Amino acid sequence: MSCYAESPRLFVLLAADKKGTLLGILPKQGLDGADVAEPLRAILDRHLRRA
């Protein structure tokens, strides 16, 4: 299972299998603005499902 969720302040990535679980937190404050968030969102949508 691999998916991601988005809040106004974060992208949260989750990957799990029988060996373990990975949780990744990407704060949006580290991005330069909405023009950077949109391509990242497109990449996530292409490779992961939304939770």
C-alpha angles and dihedrals in degrees: 000000000000123000144139139218130202130211128177089267106028150038109215119197123196129188124172138173136154091283097056150299131275123202119188123187119196114187113214091216086076091062122088092234146295091310088066096041094058097060090045090051090050091052091049092048090051095052106025138038121240116251 
